[in-house]
């Protein structure tokens, strides 16, 4: 077969699509990281990204430099009224730009991500106007994250429409897929964003030395605030421990809003993913925290699979998961044996678990070996192949 024939055959098996996302690289948010990790596995003529670039913190664009990104402007409304005005400019601007891009680049599908309702709805309208299949991709639950009657009613309408128009619904995890099926009878295809870097082979871990270096990564926010403060109370001013927080969240927010501070607590900003992996590999133990939430947002917390989880799996360091036992993230780590799960809120129990994971070489090596094995399921080529198999062929 000639080179041109091979090229044509390759193109016939791939469907160029529009990825509609709330924030996109270089914004340092979970949605942006997911979009980047997903996009880096596709050819530059296979995906076009549309979304906003918000905030001051940034991630690097390595791996997606040639991907087309269409930026939707953001207007500086006060945060108290922004959610009201946002749909009136986000939806029409995104639909106009998205339809134009779909036609110009001959895109054959629209993948629209939630956790932002205007962009999800805009993606639906683009698919209807451009007459291409629609694939909603839920990173979080929608209806269950609305906290008042009006917003919940609107969410129920938009979600119902998105389900009915969808060629296929994507969800972030098996936990969320199970919830959508049980609550709404809606089948969804779990598409966890991929690990864009190579997965290292297992190596015996070096012995941990005092003071033990404990790391936590990701967007430090209300989803982990209470649990993180509890962890800090265990570590603060104890000479045997050092806590390193790798995040895009500002140090002022962490210290003043979340009340997290101490002489042995450092906040470090690392925008480059490879630098982040190298930094956390210098630590002895990694932590993954998620607060217990009952009532509002309970279902969303229960089904979450935090973006930073995949980075931890390939870090070659043992992982301590602090989360309620009925949460999906706790079940994932228990079933895969990829980390130690502590659901107790007792500070002494947490302290003992930290010491055990730093001083027990058998446990440390077992958890790291299991984590690297489970990470292979999320190789970029495997996740991309799964998504390509679901999208329609040309």
C-alpha positions as CSV (number, residue, x, y, z in Angstrom):
1,X,0.0,0.0,0.0
2,X,1.4,3.4,-0.9
3,X,2.1,6.2,1.6
4,X,-0.8,8.2,0.3
5,X,-3.2,5.2,0.6
6,X,-2.0,4.7,4.2
7,X,-2.7,8.3,5.0
8,X,-6.2,8.1,3.5
9,X,-6.9,4.9,5.4
10,X,-5.8,6.6,8.6
11,X,-8.0,9.6,8.0
12,X,-11.1,7.5,7.2
13,X,-10.8,5.8,10.7
14,X,-10.7,9.1,12.5
15,X,-13.4,11.7,13.1
16,X,-12.3,15.4,13.5
17,X,-14.4,16.9,16.3
18,X,-14.9,20.1,18.3
19,X,-14.1,20.0,22.0
20,X,-16.2,22.5,23.9
21,X,-14.8,23.2,27.4
22,X,-15.4,25.8,30.0
23,X,-11.7,26.6,30.6
24,X,-8.9,25.5,28.2
25,X,-5.1,25.6,28.3
26,X,-3.2,27.5,29.5
27,X,-5.7,28.1,32.3
28,X,-4.6,26.2,35.4
29,X,-7.9,24.5,36.3
30,X,-9.1,20.9,36.4
31,X,-11.2,21.3,33.3
32,X,-8.2,22.8,31.4
33,X,-5.9,20.0,32.5
34,X,-8.5,17.4,31.4
35,X,-8.8,19.1,28.0
36,X,-5.1,19.2,27.5
37,X,-4.5,15.6,28.5
38,X,-7.2,14.5,26.1
39,X,-6.1,16.7,23.2
40,X,-2.4,15.7,23.4
41,X,-3.3,12.2,22.1
42,X,-5.0,13.5,18.9
43,X,-3.5,14.8,15.7
44,X,-3.6,18.6,15.2
45,X,-6.2,18.2,12.4
46,X,-8.4,15.9,14.4
47,X,-9.5,18.2,17.2
48,X,-10.4,21.9,17.6
49,X,-10.8,23.3,21.1
50,X,-13.1,26.1,22.2
51,X,-13.4,27.7,25.6
52,X,-12.2,30.5,27.9
53,X,-8.7,31.3,29.3
54,X,-9.3,32.6,32.9
55,X,-7.4,33.5,36.0
56,X,-3.7,34.4,36.2
57,X,-2.2,30.9,36.9
58,X,-1.0,29.0,33.9
59,X,0.0,25.5,32.8
60,X,2.3,24.8,29.9
61,X,1.1,23.9,26.4
62,X,3.5,21.1,25.7
63,X,2.0,18.4,23.5
64,X,-0.8,20.6,22.2
65,X,1.1,23.5,20.6
66,X,-0.4,22.8,17.2
67,X,-3.9,22.2,18.4
68,X,-6.3,25.0,17.3
69,X,-7.8,26.8,20.3
70,X,-10.7,29.3,19.9
71,X,-10.9,31.7,22.8
72,X,-14.2,32.9,24.1
73,X,-13.9,36.3,25.9
74,X,-14.6,36.7,29.5
75,X,-16.1,39.9,30.9
76,X,-15.2,41.2,34.4
77,X,-18.6,41.0,36.1
78,X,-18.7,40.9,39.9
79,X,-18.7,37.2,41.0
80,X,-22.1,37.7,42.7
81,X,-23.8,38.5,39.4
82,X,-21.6,36.8,36.9
83,X,-23.5,33.5,36.9
84,X,-26.6,35.5,35.8
85,X,-25.0,37.4,33.0
86,X,-22.6,34.7,31.7
87,X,-25.1,32.7,29.6
88,X,-26.1,35.8,27.7
89,X,-22.7,36.3,26.2
90,X,-21.1,32.8,26.5
91,X,-23.8,30.9,24.6
92,X,-24.2,33.1,21.5
93,X,-20.4,33.7,21.2
94,X,-19.6,30.1,21.6
95,X,-22.3,28.9,19.2
96,X,-21.3,31.4,16.5
97,X,-17.6,30.5,16.8
98,X,-18.3,26.8,17.2
99,X,-20.6,26.5,14.1
100,X,-18.1,28.5,12.0
101,X,-15.2,26.2,13.1
102,X,-17.3,23.1,12.5
103,X,-18.0,24.1,9.0
104,X,-14.5,25.6,8.2
105,X,-12.6,22.6,9.5
106,X,-15.2,20.0,8.4
107,X,-15.6,18.7,12.0
108,X,-17.9,15.7,12.3
109,X,-18.9,15.7,16.0
110,X,-19.2,17.9,19.1
111,X,-17.9,16.8,22.5
112,X,-19.2,19.3,25.1
113,X,-17.8,19.2,28.7
114,X,-19.6,20.0,31.9
115,X,-19.0,21.5,34.7
116,X,-20.2,24.7,33.1
117,X,-23.8,24.8,31.9
118,X,-23.5,27.6,29.3
119,X,-20.8,25.7,27.5
120,X,-22.6,22.4,27.7
121,X,-25.7,24.0,26.2
122,X,-23.7,25.9,23.6
123,X,-22.2,22.6,22.5
124,X,-25.7,21.1,22.1
125,X,-26.8,24.1,20.0
126,X,-23.7,23.8,17.8
127,X,-24.4,20.2,17.1
128,X,-28.0,20.9,16.2
129,X,-27.2,23.9,13.9
130,X,-24.2,22.2,12.3
131,X,-26.1,18.9,12.1
132,X,-23.3,16.7,13.6
133,X,-23.6,14.2,16.5
134,X,-23.5,15.5,20.1
135,X,-21.5,13.9,22.9
136,X,-21.9,15.5,26.4
137,X,-19.0,14.7,28.7
138,X,-19.8,15.1,32.4
139,X,-16.8,15.8,34.6
140,X,-19.2,16.4,37.5
141,X,-22.8,15.7,38.2
142,X,-25.1,18.5,37.0
143,X,-28.5,18.6,38.6
144,X,-27.0,17.4,41.9
145,X,-24.6,20.3,42.1
146,X,-27.4,23.0,41.8
147,X,-28.3,24.3,45.3
148,X,-31.5,26.3,44.7
149,X,-34.9,25.4,43.2
150,X,-34.6,27.6,40.1
151,X,-31.1,26.5,39.1
152,X,-32.0,22.9,39.7
153,X,-35.1,23.1,37.6
154,X,-33.1,24.7,34.7
155,X,-30.4,22.0,35.2
156,X,-33.1,19.2,35.0
157,X,-34.4,20.7,31.7
158,X,-30.9,21.1,30.1
159,X,-29.7,17.7,31.3
160,X,-32.8,16.0,30.0
161,X,-32.4,17.7,26.6
162,X,-28.6,16.8,26.5
163,X,-29.4,13.1,27.2
164,X,-32.1,12.9,24.6
165,X,-30.0,14.5,21.8
166,X,-26.8,12.7,22.7
167,X,-25.4,10.1,20.4
168,X,-23.5,8.8,23.5
169,X,-23.1,10.3,27.0
170,X,-19.5,10.3,28.5
171,X,-18.8,10.4,32.2
172,X,-15.6,10.9,34.2
173,X,-15.6,7.6,36.1
174,X,-17.3,4.2,36.6
175,X,-18.7,5.7,39.8
176,X,-20.5,8.5,37.9
177,X,-21.6,6.1,35.2
178,X,-23.2,3.9,37.8
179,X,-25.0,6.9,39.4
180,X,-26.4,8.2,36.1
181,X,-27.7,4.7,35.3
182,X,-29.3,4.3,38.7
183,X,-30.8,7.8,39.1
184,X,-31.8,8.5,35.5
185,X,-31.7,5.2,33.7
186,X,-29.0,6.9,31.4
187,X,-26.2,4.7,30.1
188,X,-22.9,6.5,29.8
189,X,-19.4,5.6,28.7
190,X,-16.7,6.2,31.3
191,X,-13.9,8.2,29.6
192,X,-11.2,9.1,32.2
193,X,-8.8,11.6,30.8
194,X,-5.5,10.0,29.9
195,X,-2.0,10.0,31.4
196,X,0.0,11.9,28.7
197,X,3.4,10.9,29.8
198,X,5.2,7.5,29.8
199,X,4.5,5.2,32.7
200,X,7.7,4.2,34.4
201,X,8.6,0.6,35.2
202,X,8.5,-0.4,38.9
203,X,11.6,0.1,40.9
204,X,12.2,-0.6,44.6
205,X,11.6,2.5,46.6
206,X,14.5,4.2,48.6
207,X,14.1,4.2,52.3
208,X,12.3,7.2,53.7
209,X,14.3,9.4,56.1
210,X,13.1,11.8,58.7
211,X,11.8,14.4,58.4
212,X,9.2,12.6,56.2
213,X,8.2,14.7,53.2
214,X,4.5,14.5,52.6
215,X,3.0,16.0,49.4
216,X,-0.5,17.1,48.3
217,X,-1.2,18.4,44.8
218,X,-4.0,19.9,42.7
219,X,-6.4,22.8,43.1
220,X,-6.7,23.4,46.8
221,X,-10.4,24.3,47.4
222,X,-13.5,23.6,49.4
223,X,-13.7,20.0,48.3
224,X,-10.8,19.1,50.5
225,X,-10.6,22.0,53.0
226,X,-11.7,20.3,56.1
227,X,-9.7,17.1,55.5
228,X,-6.6,19.1,54.6
229,X,-6.9,21.2,57.8
230,X,-7.1,17.9,59.7
231,X,-4.0,16.7,58.0
232,X,-2.2,20.0,58.8
233,X,-3.1,19.6,62.4
234,X,-1.3,16.3,62.4
235,X,1.8,17.7,60.7
236,X,2.1,21.3,61.8
237,X,5.2,22.0,63.9
238,X,6.1,18.3,64.2
239,X,9.8,18.0,63.4
240,X,9.3,14.5,61.9
241,X,7.1,15.8,59.1
242,X,7.2,18.3,56.3
243,X,4.2,19.1,54.1
244,X,4.7,20.3,50.6
245,X,1.6,21.7,48.8
246,X,2.0,21.8,45.0
247,X,-0.8,23.8,43.6
248,X,-1.9,26.7,41.3
249,X,-4.0,28.1,44.3
250,X,-2.3,31.2,45.7
251,X,-0.4,30.9,49.0
252,X,-2.5,33.8,50.4
253,X,-5.7,31.9,49.7
254,X,-4.3,28.7,51.4
255,X,-3.1,30.6,54.4
256,X,-5.9,33.1,54.9
257,X,-9.0,31.4,53.5
258,X,-8.3,27.8,54.3
259,X,-6.3,28.7,57.4
260,X,-3.4,26.4,56.5
261,X,0.0,27.5,57.7
262,X,3.0,26.3,59.7
263,X,6.8,26.4,59.9
264,X,7.1,23.0,58.2
265,X,4.4,23.7,55.5
266,X,5.5,25.0,52.1
267,X,3.3,26.1,49.2
268,X,5.0,25.6,45.8
269,X,3.8,26.6,42.3
270,X,4.7,24.2,39.5
271,X,3.0,24.9,36.2
272,X,4.9,22.3,34.1
273,X,3.5,18.7,34.6
274,X,6.9,17.0,34.2
275,X,8.3,19.3,36.9
276,X,5.4,18.5,39.1
277,X,6.0,14.8,38.8
278,X,9.7,15.2,39.5
279,X,8.9,17.4,42.5
280,X,6.5,14.9,44.1
281,X,8.9,12.1,43.5
282,X,11.3,13.9,45.9
283,X,8.7,13.3,48.6
284,X,8.1,10.1,50.7
285,X,4.3,10.0,50.7
286,X,1.5,11.5,48.6
287,X,-1.9,12.4,50.0
288,X,-5.3,12.6,48.2
289,X,-8.0,14.3,50.3
290,X,-11.7,14.7,49.8
291,X,-14.1,16.0,52.4
292,X,-17.2,14.2,53.7
293,X,-20.2,16.0,52.4
294,X,-23.8,15.3,53.3
295,X,-26.9,17.0,51.9
296,X,-26.0,19.5,49.2
297,X,-23.3,18.2,46.8
298,X,-23.2,14.8,48.5
299,X,-23.8,12.8,45.4
300,X,-21.2,14.7,43.4
301,X,-18.6,14.2,46.1
302,X,-19.4,10.5,46.2
303,X,-18.8,10.0,42.5
304,X,-15.7,12.3,42.0
305,X,-12.5,11.1,40.6
306,X,-10.1,14.1,41.2
307,X,-8.0,15.2,38.2
308,X,-4.8,14.9,40.1
309,X,-5.3,11.2,40.8
310,X,-3.6,10.0,37.6
311,X,-0.5,12.1,38.3
312,X,-0.3,10.4,41.7
313,X,-0.6,6.9,40.2
314,X,2.6,7.4,38.1
315,X,4.6,9.3,40.8
316,X,6.3,6.1,42.1
317,X,5.4,7.1,45.7
318,X,2.8,5.5,48.0
319,X,-0.6,7.2,48.2
320,X,-2.6,7.9,51.3
321,X,-6.3,8.5,50.5
322,X,-8.3,10.5,53.1
323,X,-11.9,10.1,52.1
324,X,-15.2,8.6,53.4
325,X,-15.4,4.9,52.8
326,X,-18.6,5.1,50.7
327,X,-17.0,7.5,48.1
328,X,-16.0,6.2,44.7
329,X,-12.4,7.4,45.1
330,X,-12.0,5.3,48.3
331,X,-13.5,2.3,46.6
332,X,-11.2,2.7,43.6
333,X,-8.1,2.6,45.7
334,X,-9.3,-0.2,47.9
335,X,-10.3,-2.4,44.9
336,X,-7.1,-1.7,43.0
337,X,-4.7,-1.8,46.0
338,X,-3.1,1.4,44.6
339,X,-3.0,3.2,47.9
340,X,-3.9,3.2,51.6
341,X,-7.4,4.4,52.4
342,X,-8.1,6.1,55.8
343,X,-11.8,7.1,56.3
344,X,-11.4,7.9,60.0
345,X,-11.3,11.5,61.0
346,X,-9.2,10.7,64.1
347,X,-5.9,12.6,64.0
348,X,-4.0,9.8,65.7
349,X,-5.2,7.3,63.1
350,X,-4.1,9.5,60.3
351,X,-0.7,10.1,62.0
352,X,-0.2,6.3,62.5
353,X,-1.0,5.7,58.8
354,X,1.5,8.3,57.7
355,X,4.3,6.8,59.8
356,X,3.4,3.2,58.6
357,X,3.5,4.2,55.0
358,X,6.8,6.0,55.4
359,X,8.5,3.2,57.5
360,X,7.0,0.0,56.1
361,X,9.0,-0.9,52.9
362,X,6.7,-3.9,52.1
363,X,3.6,-1.7,52.0
364,X,5.3,1.2,50.2
365,X,6.5,-1.1,47.4
366,X,3.2,-2.9,47.1
367,X,1.2,0.2,46.7
368,X,3.5,1.7,44.2
369,X,3.6,-1.5,42.1
370,X,-0.2,-1.7,42.1
371,X,-0.5,2.0,41.2
372,X,1.8,1.7,38.2
373,X,-0.1,-1.4,37.0
374,X,-3.5,0.3,37.2
375,X,-2.1,3.4,35.5
376,X,-1.6,1.4,32.3
377,X,-5.3,1.4,31.8
378,X,-5.1,5.2,31.3
379,X,-2.3,5.4,28.7
380,X,-3.1,8.2,26.3
381,X,-3.1,5.9,23.3
382,X,-5.7,3.6,25.0
383,X,-8.0,6.4,26.1
384,X,-7.8,8.1,22.7
385,X,-8.5,4.8,20.9
386,X,-11.6,4.3,23.1
387,X,-12.9,7.7,22.2
388,X,-12.2,7.2,18.5
389,X,-14.1,4.0,18.5
390,X,-17.2,5.7,19.9
391,X,-17.1,8.7,17.6
392,X,-18.7,8.1,14.2
393,X,-16.4,7.3,11.2
394,X,-16.3,9.6,8.3
